[in-house]
């Protein structure tokens, strides 16, 4: 399986993306990478890694639950929660 990407935020000057991919050499381990494209940079197609971490599958599941709890607790409407659930269901 190749990486799955989702856009975290965008503006007229940057795009921030999260990629998630399994580590083939270590079953159950997942790599999370947040990158930024600086659209006004000399090379606007160059991705800059902001952070990279490795997460066990069980903790990745917990992360999804925590994000859902946060959206539920902070949402004034259920629209963000519906988008997150739709993303979760696609996986």
C-alpha positions, 0 to 999 in steps of 0.5 A: 500500500502506498501513502494516503494523503490528506490536506490539513490546511491551505492558504494563498502561500502554502499547503500543509499535508499529512501522509500516512503509510505503513512501514513494510519492514515493521508490521503494525508500524505506521509513518506519519509525515506532515509536509508544507509546500511554500507556494511563493518559494524559489521551488514551490513544488519542493515539500518541506518536512515539518515532522515525521513520527512512527506510530503503532497501529493500536495507537493510531486507532486511539488517535482517531478516537481522540480526534473524534472526541475533540470534534464532538466536544468543540463542534458547534455543528456536526459538519466537521464530525461528519467529514472526519467520519467520512474520512475514517470510513474510507480507510 
